[in-house]
Amino acid sequence: MKTARQLNERILRAMVVRTHLPAEDRERGDVPGWVLITIMTAGLVTALWKFAGPALTGMFSTAIHSVTGG
C-alpha cells in the first residue's frame, strides 16, 4: 500500500511541475508524438488503399452513376 501512495505522490508532483512550466517547454514533448501519429496514419491509409482501392473505386463509381443517372 505504501508503494501505491508513493507512486500517486510522484504522479501528482509530476503533474504539478508540468502545469507550471512555461508554454514552450510544455508543448515540446508533444511534437514527436504527433509526428508519429501522422506517419502511422499515413501508413495505415496507404496499406488499406492498396488492398481496398479497387473495391472503394468501384463503390464510388456505382454511387456516382446512381446519383447522376449515367
Sequence and secondary structure as in RCSB ss.txt:
>XXXX:A:sequence
MKTARQLNERILRAMVVRTHLPAEDRERGDVPGWVLITIMTAGLVTALWKFAGPALTGMFSTAIHSVTGG
>XXXX:A:secstr
 HHHHHHHHHHHHHHHHHHTS HHHHHHTHHHHHHHHHHHHHHHHHHHHHHHHHHHHHHHHHHHHHHHT 
